[in-house]
């Protein structure tokens, strides 16, 4: 094994050991890790290897370096990872219809939560408009975002928000007729939720998003 490969292996070993330390010691956001010197002694590696491992952990959002406090456990934010995945997906000419299935999974899960917790529908109702000429991308995005808001999970919200926003980065030209149909589909989904017809709401939502997927052919 050459020196470069050996150093990378040591760095990765230290990365895994630090992650394991965080878990076994049950560290929480803001808790401090041992010093570089202490980690080097504990893992029997040079401080430069520890420094590289800590740099990797900071770059991947596990830790953060705070002046005067040292290396701390950072509050996790999965959005950069999802953003990276979506960028790679786009570069590799991924099929947006496949990604639409992931979006559908999130929104169907939101309906399950609305049913289980009898969540308020006021936010969804507020996004409905009466005139198709008032319907636009922002209105459509707001409706689906409010649906997702029913799920009180930070991880879910981070993942679903990035996937959801991905579809609105490139505006799609739609006709007044298409806008009227989307408006009516939103209203039907809302009315089904309001009536407690959750399975019907799921069917309506599935048909709505799959119709929207045709724009990505």
KAZI-V721967 format. One record per backbone hydrogen bond with DSSP energy under -0.5 kcal/mol. CO is the residue of the C=O (numbers start at 1). NH is the residue of the N-H. Records with the same first field share a line. If there is no record, write none. Layout:
CO: NH  NH
This chain:
2: 6
3: 7
4: 8
5: 9
6: 10
7: 11
8: 12
9: 13
10: 14
11: 15
12: 16
13: 17
14: 18
15: 19
16: 20
17: 21
18: 22
19: 23
20: 24
21: 25
22: 27
23: 26
28: 31
31: 73
35: 39
36: 40
37: 41
38: 42
39: 43
40: 44  45
46: 50
47: 51
48: 52
49: 53
50: 54
51: 55
52: 56
53: 57
54: 58
55: 59
56: 60
57: 62  63
58: 61
62: 74
64: 66  72
65: 67
66: 69  70
70: 66  72
71: 33
72: 64
73: 30
77: 80
78: 82
79: 83
80: 84
81: 85
82: 86
83: 87
84: 88
85: 89
86: 90
87: 91
88: 92
89: 94
90: 93
94: 96
95: 98  99
96: 100
97: 101
98: 102
99: 103
100: 104
101: 105
102: 106
103: 107
104: 108
105: 109
106: 110
107: 111
108: 112
109: 113
110: 114
111: 115
112: 116
113: 117
114: 118  119
121: 125
122: 126
124: 127
125: 128
130: 132
131: 134
132: 135
136: 140
137: 141
138: 142
139: 143
140: 144
141: 145
142: 146
143: 147
144: 148
145: 149
147: 150
148: 151
150: 152
151: 153
153: 157
154: 158
155: 159
156: 160
157: 161
158: 162
159: 163
160: 164
161: 165
162: 166
163: 167
164: 167
165: 168
166: 169
169: 171
175: 179
176: 180
177: 181
178: 182
179: 183
180: 184
181: 185
182: 186
183: 187
184: 188
185: 189
186: 190
187: 191
188: 192
189: 193
190: 194
191: 195
192: 197
193: 196
196: 198
197: 201
198: 202
199: 203
200: 204
201: 205
202: 206
203: 207
204: 208
205: 209
206: 210
207: 211
208: 212
209: 213
210: 214
211: 214
212: 215
213: 216
214: 217
